[in-house]
Amino acid sequence: MACVFSQVYNSCGCITGYMLPLQDNRDQDITAYPVAVYDVADVFVNGTPTVGHQYAQTPSEYVAIWNSSATNQAVGTLYVGQSPFCFYLVRAVGGTLPAHVLGIQFRYPLLNEDGVTPIRDENGSIIYA
C-alpha cells in the first residue's frame, strides 16, 4: 500500500495528525529496511552514517531513533503508521510539518566465499543485497 501525505481527523472533524511516507533525499519511496534515520534538518540522527552506526531495522526502531532527535521533537512525535514505510506524526505546537520523513536505505554488498571480497557483475560493479 502506497503512503501519501494526508491529514488524519478524529470523529469531531479535528485534525489529529498526519500520515507521512518514508522517502529518501530524492523524494523516492523507501522499500526495505535497514534505513539510516535523518532528522527534519537532513542530518543523520546518530552522527555520520557509516557501517557500525545504528540503522533502523524495523518501523518501530525508525520511530524510536527519529523521536530521539531534539530537532525532530520540536516538530512533533512520530508513530508507526498503516504500513512499514508510512508513519503517523502528531505535530508539536508551532512545529513545521515536513512532507515526508527522511531515510536512506542501507544496502549490504554481497560477498564471495572468503567473506571479504565483494561479488561483482559482468561490468565490474559491486552487487548489493
HUURGI-V871376 format. One record per residue. N is the residue number from 1. RES is the residue in one letter. PHI is phi in radians with two decimals (999 if undefined). OMEGA is omega in whole degrees, 0 to 359 (999 if undefined). NEAR is the number of other ideal C-beta (glycine too) atoms within 12 Angstrom. Layout:
n,res,phi,omega,near
N,RES,PHI,OMEGA,NEAR
N,RES,PHI,OMEGA,NEAR
//
This chain:
n,res,phi,omega,near
1,M,999,179,12
2,A,-1.32,178,15
3,C,-1.85,176,28
4,V,-2.18,177,19
5,F,-0.99,178,24
6,S,-2.75,176,23
7,Q,-1.54,178,19
8,V,-2.02,184,23
9,Y,-1.97,173,13
10,N,-1.60,183,11
11,S,-1.16,178,7
12,C,-1.53,181,7
13,G,1.53,179,9
14,C,-1.60,177,10
15,I,-1.25,179,16
16,T,-1.84,181,20
17,G,3.06,186,27
18,Y,-2.42,174,32
19,M,-1.58,183,32
20,L,-2.19,176,41
21,P,-1.34,173,32
22,L,-1.58,183,43
23,Q,-2.31,178,29
24,D,-1.58,184,25
25,N,-1.29,174,19
26,R,-1.94,181,12
27,D,1.07,176,15
28,Q,-1.75,180,16
29,D,-1.12,173,25
30,I,-1.38,185,36
31,T,-2.14,181,18
32,A,-2.77,172,23
33,Y,-1.77,11,25
34,P,-1.39,183,25
35,V,-2.36,171,37
36,A,-1.34,185,35
37,V,-1.73,179,43
38,Y,-2.04,177,34
39,D,-1.52,183,27
40,V,-1.23,176,30
41,A,-1.70,179,16
42,D,1.11,178,22
43,V,-1.96,178,20
44,F,-1.02,188,27
45,V,-1.13,184,36
46,N,-1.87,179,22
47,G,1.67,180,16
48,T,-1.67,182,13
49,P,-1.25,176,26
50,T,-2.45,175,12
51,V,-1.05,182,13
52,G,1.80,174,10
53,H,-1.46,183,19
54,Q,-1.36,174,24
55,Y,-2.07,177,29
56,A,-1.32,178,39
57,Q,-1.66,183,20
58,T,-2.53,175,18
59,P,-1.02,180,31
60,S,-1.11,177,18
61,E,-1.16,177,25
62,Y,-1.01,181,39
63,V,-1.07,181,32
64,A,-1.08,180,23
65,I,-1.19,180,33
66,W,-1.01,183,42
67,N,-1.23,180,30
68,S,-1.36,181,20
69,S,-1.48,177,29
70,A,-1.07,178,15
71,T,-1.08,179,24
72,N,-1.23,180,34
73,Q,-1.06,178,20
74,A,-1.20,179,20
75,V,-1.53,181,29
76,G,2.80,180,30
77,T,-2.02,182,25
78,L,-1.71,177,42
79,Y,-2.31,175,25
80,V,-1.11,183,27
81,G,-1.77,188,30
82,Q,-1.44,179,20
83,S,-2.62,183,20
84,P,-1.07,184,26
85,F,-2.13,180,32
86,C,-2.33,185,31
87,F,-2.22,180,42
88,Y,-1.89,181,29
89,L,-1.97,170,39
90,V,-1.74,186,26
91,R,-1.26,174,25
92,A,-1.30,177,20
93,V,-1.03,180,10
94,G,1.43,180,9
95,G,-1.24,178,20
96,T,-1.49,185,17
97,L,-1.35,175,23
98,P,-1.40,178,29
99,A,-1.37,179,19
100,H,-2.81,171,33
101,V,-1.71,190,47
102,L,-1.80,174,40
103,G,-2.63,174,42
104,I,-2.12,181,28
105,Q,-1.17,180,30
106,F,-1.67,181,26
107,R,-2.07,180,21
108,Y,-1.67,175,17
109,P,-1.26,173,19
110,L,-1.31,184,17
111,L,-1.94,175,16
112,N,-1.15,181,13
113,E,-1.01,180,8
114,D,-1.27,178,8
115,G,1.32,183,10
116,V,-2.17,185,9
117,T,-1.42,178,13
118,P,-1.21,175,19
119,I,-1.37,180,20
120,R,-2.06,176,15
121,D,-1.44,183,12
122,E,-1.10,179,7
123,N,-1.66,180,7
124,G,1.55,179,9
125,S,-1.45,178,12
126,I,-1.20,179,17
127,I,-1.65,181,18
128,Y,-1.92,177,16
129,A,-1.40,999,14
//
